[in-house]
Amino acid sequence: MTAAILVFPGTNCERDTAWAFEKAGAKTAIVRYTEQDLPPKTDLVVIPGGFSYGDYLRCGAIARFAPIMDQVANFAKKGGRVFGICNGFQILLEAGLLPGAMLRNENLHFISRFQTIKVEKTNNHFLGKLKDAQILDMPIAHAEGNYYIEADGLKSLYDNDQVLLTYCDREGKAQNVNGAVDSIAGICNAEKTVFAMMPHPERSASAIVGGKDGLALIKSVLES
């Protein structure tokens, strides 16, 4: 399994992400935003966290126009799998590869802490090695993680099993940490080939940094 990890000006999680994916058994390649092609034999595109283009205009609004994003769109259109983390989620929304939009956190503050999340659906190409209703603990770090979608779009997400992760307490009860509609922390597209989440699994891939739940999720992404 080869994962192409994209880097834009302001991206700051690419090396952590590469380390975590390699720890989970993948080969990785760091791909700059100026590239016109993805590496040969790419199995998965990963858009990591950070502050692409300084989060000017809106988070991800400039990065979605980078040359490499045309190749990501073509890759996804052909059924290739794409995984966005935090800023990667924002970029995929701006690029139209996922539905909805990302707003400022409801409290207008940057949130940085460990947070429990619940696996809502595993019938997809990313979380198939996890269990429905499984509780995971991993860091969140964002100022614009307030996921929004209008009512018809939300119904479509649920009808198609596209809501994959939600914020919750340790008992699994919904816990809205940033104002996101229905406490949504991660979604996929209707084809279940593009997936994004706000929490950072690469930051919980070793017990020495607080836990391995993120590593379990990444392994599922690679093996599902």
HELIX and SHEET records of a PDB file:
HELIX    1   1 GLU A   14  LYS A   23  1                                  10    
HELIX    2   2 SER A   52  ASP A   55  5                                   4    
HELIX    3   3 ALA A   63  PHE A   65  5                                   3    
HELIX    4   4 PRO A   67  LYS A   77  1                                  11    
HELIX    5   5 ASN A   87  GLU A   94  1                                   8    
HELIX    6   6 ALA A  151  ASP A  159  1                                   9    
HELIX    7   7 VAL A  181  SER A  183  5                                   3    
HELIX    8   8 PRO A  201  SER A  204  5                                   4    
HELIX    9   9 ALA A  207  VAL A  209  5                                   3    
HELIX   10  10 ASP A  213  GLU A  223  1                                  11    
SHEET    1   A 9 LYS A  27  ARG A  32  0                                        
SHEET    2   A 9 THR A   2  VAL A   7  1                                        
SHEET    3   A 9 LEU A  44  ILE A  47  1                                        
SHEET    4   A 9 ARG A  81  ILE A  85  1                                        
SHEET    5   A 9 VAL A 194  MET A 197  1                                        
SHEET    6   A 9 ILE A 184  CYS A 188 -1                                        
SHEET    7   A 9 VAL A 163  TYR A 167 -1                                        
SHEET    8   A 9 ILE A 111  VAL A 119 -1                                        
SHEET    9   A 9 ILE A 135  HIS A 142 -1                                        
SHEET    1   B 2 ALA A 101  LEU A 103  0                                        
SHEET    2   B 2 ASN A 146  TYR A 148 -1                                        
END                                                                             
